[in-house]
Amino acid sequence: MTTKRLKITGSLPIHGKKPGDEFEIEVDADGIPLDILWRKRLADEERHKVGAVAVITSSTPTHTGQEG
């Protein structure tokens, strides 16, 4: 299962999540949310820059298990 981490950055609840909540949603291999509501919400965010939802990305490199 592939997931994407989101954070509610607006001042109103969205789809049962409160402002400030961080959570994961399931996505397909291309990173598209499987839940239609989140798919539409992220598409709106991309088009209109509402500022209600942010995709959280990790800035730390992934550990590969290989040293040196």
Secondary structure, DSSP 8 states (H G I E B T S, - for coil): -EEEEEEE-SSS-BTTB-TT-EEEEEE-TTS-BSSHHHHHHHHHHHHH--SSEEEE---S----S---
